[in-house]
Amino acid sequence: MAIGIDPLVDFACKKLLGSPEHPAITLHFLNAVLGGSPTITDVEILNPILEKEFEEDKYAILDVRASDAFGHRFNIEIQRSRPAALRERLTYYVATQLVEQLGGGDRYTELRPSIGICILDLLLYPQISDIHLDFRLRNSTHGLTFTDHLQIHLLELPKYSPLNDNQVITDPIEQWCFFFLQANELTSDQIAERLPNAAFTEATRILEMIARDPKQRNLYESRLKAERDAQAREDYARQQGIVQGIEQGIEQGELLGQAKLVSVLSSLVGEPGPCIEDLVSLGRDKLEAIEADLQRRLRERT
């Protein structure tokens, strides 16, 4: 029987990547994204999930903040819809995480890299096939790296197409893409066939725990409902924008046609009319009044 818990629901995702009790999962994920150079062997979760706070605020942003033995600071989050100014917000989080490291009297040499990782169930760069995109401060002409202290990593999951060959997946990024996208519909045995790594065995157990525990399941379901409601509102707003745009386009087209008619009538009565753009800007009521007056004058001349 399939586990039935979607690891992309942010409550489940934070249980996987933000639990102090399961650091091996977070370590595997961070090393997969960062390439294991240097290999991270110890991680501290700076904002572990507090279920009481979550119950009181079902709309909390469940990101994961962590640090490692090298002093690197991490902010991990998941996005399933496209919020406004996503790029700017991710930049702000990473920059804030860097600034927060220094207190009064601290030296700049004490700063350690601030790294943002965003798991995207959408496409920001559809023109590029890479699933993992690594952004840093670099010179665009010569490829020189200015600093690694500000990093943003994106994982665009829709770009991943799992192979149906039942073979073990060895690439770390593909392993996580497979788990995020497929675990909901697979059994624990099916996951283990493709992902025999101990980190994914542990991650699968967490999803099974959420599925079995009534309290955990209720928190998961409430968050899933909140995500679906937010997506429905976004879809409705987008649809309304399309309809409004069509209506505005039709109205603008009608005004343009009326302005052209007024321009023709003006020439027939021997008057140089305003340019079409100026006529359109007058609006429907004024255009109708001008058209009626020109029609009257033309009939009198006839």
C-alpha positions in Angstrom: 0.0 0.0 0.0 1.3 3.4 -1.0 2.5 5.7 1.9 0.1 8.4 0.9 2.0 11.3 2.4 3.4 13.9 0.0 6.9 15.0 1.1 6.4 18.3 -0.8 3.7 19.4 1.7 5.8 21.8 3.8 4.8 20.2 7.1 6.2 16.8 5.9 9.2 18.5 4.3 10.2 20.2 7.5 9.7 16.9 9.4 12.2 15.4 6.9 14.8 18.1 6.7 14.3 20.1 9.9 14.2 17.5 12.7 17.1 17.5 15.2 16.3 13.8 15.8 17.1 13.0 12.1 20.2 14.9 11.2 21.4 12.2 8.7 18.5 13.1 6.3 19.5 16.8 6.4 23.1 16.0 6.0 22.5 13.8 2.9 20.3 16.6 1.4 22.8 19.4 2.0 25.7 17.3 0.6 23.6 16.4 -2.4 22.9 20.1 -3.2 26.3 21.4 -2.4 28.3 18.6 -4.0 29.9 17.5 -0.8 32.8 20.0 -1.1 33.6 20.1 1.7 31.6 17.2 3.0 29.2 18.3 5.8 29.4 15.9 8.7 27.5 17.7 11.4 24.4 19.9 11.3 22.4 21.9 13.8 18.7 22.7 13.2 18.3 26.3 14.4 14.4 26.4 14.2 13.1 22.9 15.0 9.3 22.5 14.3 7.1 23.2 17.4 3.8 21.5 16.9 2.1 23.7 19.5 3.1 26.8 17.6 2.0 25.2 14.3 -1.4 24.4 15.8 -1.9 28.1 16.7 -0.7 29.4 13.3 -1.6 27.1 10.5 -0.2 29.6 8.0 3.3 29.7 9.4 6.1 29.5 6.8 7.8 26.2 7.6 11.3 26.8 6.4 14.4 25.1 7.8 17.3 27.1 9.2 20.5 25.2 10.0 24.2 25.6 10.5 27.1 23.1 10.1 30.5 22.5 11.6 32.1 24.9 9.2 29.8 27.7 10.4 27.8 27.8 7.1 24.2 29.1 7.6 21.4 27.4 5.6 17.8 28.4 4.9 15.8 25.6 3.2 12.3 26.1 1.9 9.8 24.7 -0.5 7.6 26.6 -3.0 4.7 24.9 -4.7 3.2 28.2 -6.1 4.7 31.3 -7.5 4.6 34.1 -4.8 5.2 37.7 -5.8 8.9 38.7 -5.9 10.2 35.2 -5.2 13.8 36.0 -6.4 13.9 39.2 -4.3 12.6 37.4 -1.2 15.1 34.6 -1.5 17.9 37.2 -1.9 16.7 39.0 1.2 16.6 35.9 3.3 20.2 35.0 2.4 21.5 38.5 2.9 19.7 38.8 6.3 21.2 35.4 7.3 24.6 36.8 6.5 24.2 40.1 8.4 22.8 38.3 11.5 26.1 36.6 12.1 27.9 39.8 13.2 27.4 41.5 16.5 29.0 44.6 18.0 32.7 44.4 17.8 32.8 41.3 15.5 35.0 41.3 12.5 34.1 40.7 8.9 36.6 37.8 8.8 34.2 35.9 11.1 31.5 35.8 8.4 30.6 32.4 7.1 28.7 31.6 3.9 25.0 32.1 3.9 23.2 29.6 1.7 19.6 29.5 0.6 18.1 26.4 -0.9 14.7 26.5 -2.5 12.9 23.3 -3.6 10.6 24.4 -6.4 7.6 22.5 -7.7 7.5 25.0 -10.5 9.8 26.4 -13.2 11.6 29.7 -12.9 14.0 29.0 -15.7 12.2 26.8 -18.2 14.7 27.6 -21.0 17.4 25.7 -19.1 17.3 21.9 -18.6 19.4 21.8 -15.4 17.5 20.8 -12.4 20.0 22.3 -9.9 20.9 25.9 -10.5 23.6 27.5 -8.4 23.7 31.3 -8.1 26.7 33.2 -6.6 28.4 36.6 -6.9 30.5 36.3 -10.0 32.0 38.5 -12.8 29.9 38.0 -15.9 32.8 38.7 -18.3 35.6 36.6 -16.9 33.8 34.1 -14.7 35.7 35.4 -11.6 34.1 34.5 -8.2 33.8 37.6 -6.0 32.6 35.6 -2.9 30.9 32.4 -2.0 29.4 34.0 1.1 26.0 34.6 -0.7 24.6 31.5 -2.4 21.1 30.6 -3.7 20.5 27.1 -4.9 17.3 26.1 -6.8 15.9 22.6 -7.4 13.3 22.8 -10.2 11.6 19.5 -9.7 9.3 19.6 -12.8 12.4 19.2 -14.9 13.0 15.7 -13.5 11.6 12.7 -15.5 12.1 9.4 -13.6 13.0 6.4 -15.6 10.8 3.4 -15.4 13.6 0.9 -15.3 13.5 0.0 -11.6 17.3 0.6 -11.4 19.0 2.0 -8.4 19.3 5.8 -8.6 22.9 6.9 -7.8 23.0 10.6 -8.6 22.3 12.5 -5.3 20.2 15.2 -6.9 18.1 12.7 -8.8 17.7 10.7 -5.7 16.0 13.6 -3.9 14.0 14.5 -7.0 12.7 11.0 -7.2 11.8 10.9 -3.5 10.1 14.3 -3.5 8.0 13.4 -6.6 7.3 9.7 -6.2 7.3 8.8 -2.5 3.6 9.7 -2.1 2.5 7.0 -4.5 5.0 4.3 -3.6 5.3 1.7 -0.9 8.3 1.7 1.4 9.7 -1.4 -0.4 9.4 0.3 -3.8 11.3 3.3 -2.5 14.0 1.1 -1.0 14.5 -0.6 -4.4 15.3 2.7 -6.1 16.9 4.5 -3.1 18.7 1.9 -0.9 20.6 4.7 0.9 20.0 4.7 4.7 19.0 8.4 4.6 16.0 7.6 2.4 15.1 4.6 4.6 14.9 6.9 7.5 13.0 9.5 5.5 10.4 6.9 4.5 9.9 5.9 8.1 9.1 9.6 8.9 6.4 9.7 6.2 4.9 6.4 7.5 4.9 7.9 11.0 3.0 10.9 9.8 0.5 8.6 8.0 -0.1 6.5 11.1 -0.1 9.0 13.9 -3.6 10.7 14.1 -2.2 14.0 15.5 0.6 14.2 12.9 -1.8 13.2 10.1 -4.2 16.0 11.2 -1.4 18.6 11.1 -0.4 17.3 7.7 -3.9 17.4 6.3 -4.5 20.9 7.7 -1.4 22.2 5.9 -2.3 20.4 2.7 -5.7 22.0 2.8 -4.2 25.5 3.4 -1.9 24.9 0.4 -4.8 23.8 -1.8 -6.9 26.8 -0.7 -4.0 29.2 -1.5 -3.5 27.6 -4.9 -7.3 27.9 -5.6 -7.2 31.6 -4.8 -4.2 32.1 -7.0 -5.9 30.3 -9.9 -9.0 32.3 -9.4 -7.1 35.6 -9.4 -5.2 34.6 -12.5 -8.4 33.6 -14.3 -10.0 36.9 -13.3 -7.0 38.8 -14.6 -7.3 37.0 -17.9 -11.0 37.8 -18.2 -10.5 41.4 -17.2 -7.7 41.7 -19.7 -9.9 40.3 -22.5 -12.7 42.7 -21.5 -10.3 45.7 -21.4 -9.0 44.6 -24.8 -12.5 44.5 -26.3 -13.3 47.9 -24.8 -10.1 49.4 -26.1 -10.8 47.9 -29.6 -14.2 49.5 -29.6 -12.8 52.8 -28.6 -10.2 52.6 -31.4 -12.9 51.8 -34.0 -15.0 54.8 -32.8 -12.0 57.1 -32.8 -11.3 56.1 -36.4 -14.9 56.8 -37.4 -14.7 60.3 -35.7 -11.5 61.0 -37.7 -13.2 60.1 -41.0 -16.3 62.2 -40.2 -14.0 65.1 -39.3 -12.3 65.0 -42.7 -15.7 64.8 -44.4 -16.9 68.0 -42.8 -13.6 69.6 -43.7 -12.0 69.7 -40.3 -8.6 68.3 -39.3 -9.4 65.9 -36.4 -7.1 65.0 -33.5 -4.8 62.0 -33.8 -6.3 58.6 -33.1 -4.5 58.2 -29.8 -5.8 61.5 -28.5 -9.3 60.6 -29.6 -9.1 57.2 -27.8 -7.9 59.0 -24.6 -11.1 61.0 -24.6 -13.2 58.0 -23.5 -16.5 56.6 -24.8 -18.9 59.4 -23.7 -16.9 62.2 -25.3 -16.3 60.3 -28.5 -20.1 59.5 -28.8 -20.9 63.2 -28.3 -18.3 64.3 -31.0 -19.5 61.6 -33.4 -23.2 62.7 -32.9 -22.2 66.4 -33.6 -20.2 65.5 -36.7 -23.1 63.3 -38.0 -25.5 66.2 -37.5 -23.3 68.6 -39.3 -22.7 66.2 -42.2 -26.5 65.7 -42.6 -27.0 69.5 -42.6 -24.4 69.9 -45.4 -26.0 67.2 -47.4 
